[in-house]
Amino acid sequence: MKAVIDRFEGDFAVVLFGDEEIKLNIPRKLLPKGSREGSWLKVTFELDPEGEKKQREKIEDLLKKLKDKNK
């Protein structure tokens, strides 16, 4: 997916995603160095099954601790 930096507003960049120009405010510090108005960005998202598994285990552990604490 491609996105373009439309403008900066304070510490945020207004970024337009895809052909539909879906607008998102992105913190400047998350953008590549040298980004400016009109810069095009390549954007990818990918699932992280291992990260999801670890997070689920962490939540299950916390729930178990809460249940055990309330006994």
C-alpha positions in Angstrom: 0.0 0.0 0.0 1.2 3.5 -0.7 0.5 6.6 1.3 1.4 10.3 1.0 2.2 12.9 3.7 -0.4 15.6 3.1 0.7 18.0 5.7 2.1 18.4 9.2 0.1 19.6 12.1 2.2 20.0 15.2 3.8 16.7 16.2 1.6 14.8 13.7 1.6 14.2 10.0 -1.7 13.9 8.2 -1.1 10.9 5.9 -3.4 9.8 3.1 -3.6 6.0 2.5 -4.4 4.3 -0.8 -6.6 5.4 -3.7 -9.4 6.3 -1.3 -7.1 8.7 0.6 -8.0 7.4 4.0 -6.7 10.1 6.4 -4.7 9.1 9.5 -2.7 11.3 11.9 0.7 9.7 12.5 3.2 10.9 15.1 6.1 12.5 13.3 8.6 10.5 15.3 7.3 7.3 13.7 8.0 8.5 10.1 11.3 7.9 8.3 14.0 10.6 8.7 13.7 13.2 6.0 10.0 12.8 5.5 8.3 16.0 4.4 5.0 17.1 2.9 4.5 15.3 -0.4 6.7 12.4 0.6 5.4 9.0 -0.6 5.6 6.1 1.8 5.4 2.3 1.3 3.2 0.8 4.0 2.9 -2.8 4.9 1.0 -4.6 7.6 1.5 -8.2 8.4 0.1 -10.5 11.0 2.4 -11.7 13.9 1.0 -15.1 15.0 3.8 -15.6 17.5 3.3 -12.2 19.0 -0.4 -12.8 19.3 0.2 -16.2 21.0 2.5 -14.6 23.5 0.0 -11.8 24.3 -2.9 -14.4 24.7 -0.7 -16.4 27.1 0.2 -13.2 29.1 -3.5 -12.3 29.4 -4.5 -15.8 30.4 -1.8 -15.8 33.1 -3.0 -12.4 34.4 -6.6 -13.7 34.5 -5.5 -16.9 36.4 -3.6 -14.8 38.9 -6.7 -12.6 39.5 -9.0 -15.6 39.9 -6.5 -17.2 42.3 -6.2 -14.0 44.3 -10.0 -13.8 44.8 -10.3 -17.3 46.3 
